[in-house]
């Protein structure tokens, strides 16, 4: 299976890959850049580089870049639910048969800038959210020497912090006010049964003990238990990035007072994509002494989808936890127990993690 090897903070690379080539990507964001170096075959009719919502072009294609040498044009497009969108056609083809090439795809808030041999050749505006991209898929009459990804992050920290003052970040909601009205009780006397199995114990696979954080934790297994370096205090931030599984029902991100789910939960964020009769709901609550507290459910948007990338930012304040998803404020949870009791983050469910980091 193809994979990108991390060579440094926010920098990934794969060398001497076979075509067709499919690789799962960590979360893309504005500022990310992908470089494809290769060579066209001496009989090359065409090739394509695709930013997909799944491992190949059977899924939605967020951006399809398709040089057609035999037709003398380059086609850019997207595909949604099996249907191709309107083509954007360039009459100039910056490729020749049996020649080396370098393509750079620079991602911005507006779209994809395509640069071939250091010359900009096309700008493709976003038609689907960049968060939909989970894979890069390359096919056609070429050989690929190298694929490089720069995520737009430096030393594990995002370029954009949704909790620094930004106009409109809170969408008009007053800071300090939780979304929704009166929360409804869980109705559970016991913790909800996930069927995920017990989280790893101290020292086990997927466990990040205190003092061994060092930097970003890349591609940890799920369930994941990580000690929070220095514990929780106002201003502490936790970043959780990942990809929702294709047939996901639910997953949860939890702030816990110990390294297993048997401890108290300061915050239980339960993302229910298709769980029972519930669709696209984010349930928030706490657990104290084995008993679950009242639920909070309302949120301004739902940022998770099967095969979709996500970036969750958790900010601790003295009496509350603020959570943003994909650089937008999602909810604020007013704590029901002291912040300082929280010392671990626990992730369970139908999700693949690409990175967990602390600041």
C-alpha positions in Angstrom: 0.0 0.0 0.0 1.4 3.4 -0.9 2.0 5.9 1.9 3.6 9.3 2.5 6.5 9.2 4.9 6.9 12.2 7.2 10.3 13.8 6.7 9.9 16.8 8.9 7.2 19.0 10.6 4.4 19.3 8.1 6.5 17.7 5.3 5.7 14.3 3.7 7.3 12.4 0.7 6.9 9.3 -1.3 9.5 8.2 -3.8 9.6 5.9 -6.9 5.9 5.0 -6.8 4.0 2.9 -9.3 1.2 4.2 -11.4 -1.8 4.0 -10.9 -0.9 5.6 -7.6 -3.3 6.1 -4.6 -2.2 7.5 -1.3 -4.1 8.7 1.7 -3.4 12.3 2.7 -3.2 14.1 6.1 -5.7 16.9 6.3 -5.2 19.5 3.6 -5.8 23.2 4.3 -5.1 26.6 2.6 -1.3 26.8 2.4 -0.9 23.1 1.6 1.2 22.3 -1.5 1.6 19.0 -3.4 4.5 18.5 -5.8 4.4 15.6 -8.4 7.7 14.9 -10.2 7.7 12.4 -13.1 8.2 11.6 -16.7 5.7 11.2 -19.6 6.0 7.9 -21.6 7.2 8.1 -25.2 3.7 7.1 -26.3 1.8 9.2 -23.7 -1.8 10.0 -24.6 -2.5 11.6 -21.3 -2.6 11.4 -17.5 -4.5 12.8 -14.6 -3.8 14.0 -11.0 -6.9 13.7 -8.8 -7.8 15.1 -5.4 -10.4 12.5 -4.3 -12.8 11.9 -1.5 -11.8 8.2 -1.6 -9.0 6.0 -2.8 -9.8 6.4 -6.5 -12.0 8.1 -9.0 -15.0 6.0 -8.2 -15.5 8.4 -5.3 -16.2 12.1 -5.7 -13.3 13.9 -7.3 -12.7 17.3 -5.7 -10.2 18.4 -8.4 -9.3 16.5 -11.6 -6.3 17.8 -13.5 -6.1 16.0 -16.9 -3.5 16.8 -19.5 -4.6 15.2 -22.8 -1.5 15.2 -25.1 -3.2 13.4 -27.9 -6.0 16.0 -28.1 -3.8 19.0 -27.4 -5.6 20.3 -24.3 -5.7 20.2 -20.6 -9.0 19.6 -18.8 -9.8 20.5 -15.2 -13.0 19.4 -13.6 -14.7 17.9 -10.6 -17.1 14.9 -10.1 -20.0 14.7 -7.7 -22.2 11.7 -7.1 -21.0 10.2 -10.4 -21.5 13.2 -12.5 -18.8 15.4 -14.0 -19.1 19.1 -13.8 -18.4 21.7 -16.5 -14.9 21.4 -18.0 -12.3 24.1 -17.8 -10.2 23.7 -20.9 -6.7 25.0 -21.6 -5.5 24.9 -25.2 -1.9 25.0 -24.2 -0.4 21.7 -23.0 2.8 22.3 -21.0 3.9 18.7 -21.4 5.7 16.7 -24.1 6.2 13.0 -24.6 9.2 11.3 -23.1 10.1 14.3 -20.9 10.5 15.0 -17.2 8.0 17.3 -15.5 7.2 18.9 -12.2 3.7 20.0 -11.2 2.9 22.0 -8.1 -0.6 22.3 -6.7 -0.9 25.2 -4.3 -4.0 25.2 -2.3 -5.6 28.5 -1.2 -8.9 29.6 0.3 -10.1 30.2 -3.2 -8.9 27.1 -5.1 -6.0 25.2 -6.6 -3.1 27.0 -8.4 -1.4 24.7 -10.9 2.3 25.5 -11.6 4.2 23.5 -14.2 8.0 24.0 -14.5 7.7 27.0 -12.3 5.1 28.7 -14.6 1.5 29.2 -13.4 -0.8 27.5 -15.9 -4.3 27.3 -14.3 -6.4 28.3 -11.3 -9.3 26.0 -10.4 -11.8 27.5 -7.9 -13.2 25.3 -5.2 -16.4 23.5 -6.1 -16.3 21.1 -3.2 -14.9 21.7 0.3 -11.2 21.0 0.6 -12.0 18.9 3.7 -13.5 16.3 1.4 -10.1 15.4 0.0 -8.8 12.2 1.6 -6.6 10.7 -1.2 -4.4 11.7 -4.1 -4.9 9.4 -7.1 -2.6 9.5 -10.2 -3.1 7.5 -13.4 -2.1 7.5 -17.0 0.9 7.2 -19.3 3.6 8.5 -17.0 6.1 7.3 -14.4 6.2 9.1 -11.1 9.5 9.7 -9.4 8.4 11.6 -6.3 5.3 13.0 -4.5 5.8 15.7 -1.9 3.3 17.3 0.5 3.7 20.4 2.6 0.7 20.7 4.8 0.9 24.4 5.5 2.0 23.8 9.1 5.3 24.7 10.7 6.7 22.7 13.6 3.3 21.1 14.2 1.3 24.3 14.6 -1.4 25.6 12.4 -0.9 28.8 10.5 -4.4 29.9 11.5 -5.7 29.9 15.1 -9.5 30.1 15.3 -9.2 31.3 18.9 -7.2 34.4 18.2 -9.5 37.3 17.6 -10.9 37.1 14.1 -13.9 39.0 12.6 -16.9 36.8 12.3 -15.4 33.6 13.8 -18.2 33.2 16.3 -20.9 33.9 13.7 -22.7 36.4 16.0 -22.9 34.0 18.9 -22.0 35.7 22.2 -18.7 34.3 23.6 -19.3 32.4 26.8 -22.8 31.4 25.8 -23.3 27.7 24.9 -25.3 26.8 21.8 -28.7 25.4 22.3 -31.3 25.7 25.1 -31.9 23.3 27.9 -29.8 20.1 27.4 -31.7 16.8 27.4 -30.5 14.0 29.8 -28.8 10.9 28.4 -31.0 8.6 30.2 -28.1 6.3 30.8 -27.2 5.0 34.2 -24.1 3.3 32.6 -21.7 4.8 30.0 -23.0 4.4 26.4 -21.7 1.1 24.9 -19.6 1.8 21.9 -18.3 -1.7 21.2 -14.9 -0.2 20.5 -13.0 -2.3 23.0 -11.1 -0.9 25.9 -8.6 1.9 25.3 -4.9 0.9 25.4 -3.4 0.7 28.9 -0.3 2.6 30.1 2.6 1.7 27.8 0.4 -0.1 25.3 0.1 0.4 21.6 -1.5 3.8 20.9 -0.7 5.2 24.3 1.3 8.4 24.7 2.5 8.6 28.3 3.3 11.9 29.9 6.8 13.3 29.2 7.0 11.5 25.8 5.0 13.9 23.7 8.0 15.8 22.3 6.1 16.9 19.2 3.1 16.0 17.0 1.9 12.4 17.4 1.5 11.2 13.8 -0.8 8.5 12.6 -1.6 7.0 16.0 -3.9 3.9 16.2 -7.4 4.2 17.4 -8.5 3.8 20.2 -5.9 6.5 21.2 -5.1 7.6 24.7 -2.6 10.4 25.2 -1.4 12.1 28.4 -1.7 15.9 28.2 1.8 17.3 28.8 1.6 19.6 31.8 -2.1 18.9 32.3 -5.0 21.2 31.5 -5.0 24.9 32.3 -6.4 28.1 30.8 -4.9 28.6 27.4 -4.0 25.0 26.8 -4.7 23.8 23.3 -5.2 20.3 21.8 -5.3 19.7 18.0 -6.8 16.5 16.7 -6.7 15.8 12.9 -8.0 12.8 11.1 -10.2 11.1 8.5 -13.7 9.7 9.2 -14.0 6.1 8.2 -16.0 5.4 5.0 -19.0 3.7 6.8 -18.7 5.5 10.0 -21.5 5.5 12.6 -19.9 7.5 15.4 -16.6 8.5 17.1 -15.8 10.5 20.1 -13.1 12.9 21.4 -12.9 12.9 25.2 -11.1 14.9 27.9 -10.6 12.4 30.7 -9.2 12.4 34.3 -7.2 9.2 33.6 -6.0 6.9 30.9 -9.1 4.7 30.4 -12.8 5.3 29.8 -13.4 4.1 33.4 -12.3 7.5 34.7 -14.4 10.7 34.8 -15.0 12.6 31.6 -14.6 16.4 31.7 -15.9 16.6 28.2 -17.4 13.8 26.0 -17.8 15.0 22.4 -19.7 12.2 20.7 -20.0 12.7 16.9 -22.9 10.6 15.6 -22.8 10.4 11.8 -25.3 7.6 11.4 -25.9 6.0 14.7 -29.3 4.3 15.1 -31.9 6.9 14.0 -29.6 9.8 14.6 -27.8 11.6 11.8 -25.2 14.3 12.0 -25.4 15.1 15.6 -22.7 16.2 18.0 -23.6 15.2 21.6 -21.6 16.9 24.4 -21.8 15.9 28.1 -19.6 14.9 31.1 -19.3 11.8 33.3 -18.8 12.0 37.1 -18.7 8.9 39.3 -19.9 6.7 36.5 -23.0 8.8 35.9 -23.5 10.8 32.6 -24.6 14.4 32.8 -27.2 16.3 30.7 -26.6 16.5 27.0 -25.9 19.5 24.8 -26.7 18.9 21.1 -27.2 22.1 19.1 -24.3 23.4 16.9 -24.2 25.9 14.0 -22.9 23.3 11.5 -21.8 19.7 11.2 -18.2 19.4 9.9 -17.8 15.6 9.6 -18.5 13.3 6.7 -17.5 9.7 5.7 -14.1 9.8 4.1 -13.7 13.4 5.1 -10.7 15.0 6.7 -11.2 17.1 9.8 -9.1 19.4 12.1 -10.5 19.9 15.6 -9.0 22.5 17.9 -9.7 22.4 21.6 -9.1 25.5 23.8 -9.2 25.3 27.6 -10.5 28.2 29.5 -11.0 28.5 33.3 -14.6 27.4 33.3 -15.2 26.1 29.8 -13.8 24.3 26.8 -14.1 25.9 23.3 -14.0 23.6 20.3 -13.5 24.6 16.7 -13.6 22.4 13.6 -11.8 23.2 10.3 -11.0 26.7 11.7 -14.6 27.6 12.6 -16.0 27.9 16.1 -18.3 24.9 16.8 -19.4 25.0 20.4 -18.5 26.0 23.9 -18.9 23.5 26.8 -19.2 24.9 30.3 -17.3 22.6 32.6 -19.1 20.8 35.4 -15.9 19.8 37.2 -12.5 21.5 37.7 -10.5 21.9 34.6 -7.3 20.8 36.4 -8.7 17.3 36.9 -8.4 16.6 33.2 -5.1 14.9 32.2 -5.7 12.7 29.2 -7.3 12.9 25.7 -9.1 9.7 24.5 -10.3 9.1 20.9 -12.5 6.2 20.1 -14.7 5.0 17.2 -14.9 5.0 13.4 -12.1 7.4 12.6 -8.4 7.3 11.5 -6.1 9.8 13.2 -3.4 11.6 11.3 -2.1 13.8 14.0 -2.6 14.8 17.7 -0.6 17.7 19.2 -0.5 19.9 22.2 0.3 23.6 22.7 
